[in-house]
Each structure stands twice: as structure tokens, then as C-alpha cells.
Amino acid sequence: MEHYEKKISFLGENIQTIRKHRGMKQQELADRIGINMQSLSKIERGVNYPTFDTLEKIMDVLGVTPNELLSGEW
């Protein structure tokens, strides 16, 4: 379970890093993917894991591939 939790946290950190690199505020990304800011904050902090649908929207809005998002190399 600990390994799984690290992956969630890493994914959230990557989302946050890419979002900031793109010059987007948390509220802007949340609005564009159709979730509230609190939900996005929990994803970025690794508290919650995004649904597949939400993850697809995040990748689309941030302009990254799944490999880029998961590897942290974009």
C-alpha cells in the first residue's frame, strides 16, 4: 500500500508542477477540467486519485501525454 501511496503523491506533484510551469492557477485548471478546486488540491497533494475521465482532461488541458505526466519529464 505504501508504494501505491507514493505513486499517487508523485502523480499529484507532477500535475502541480506542470500546471505551475504552464502559468495556470489551481482554480483555472479545476474550472477547465470540470471539478472544484478542493478536489484538484486533494489530487495535487496525493490525498485523492483522479478518475480516469478527470485524468484524461488534465492531460488534455496541460498538453501532456500519460508517459510525460507519470514520468515527470515533459
Helices and strands as residue ranges (DSSP letters): H 2-21, H 26-33, H 37-44, H 52-62, H 66-71
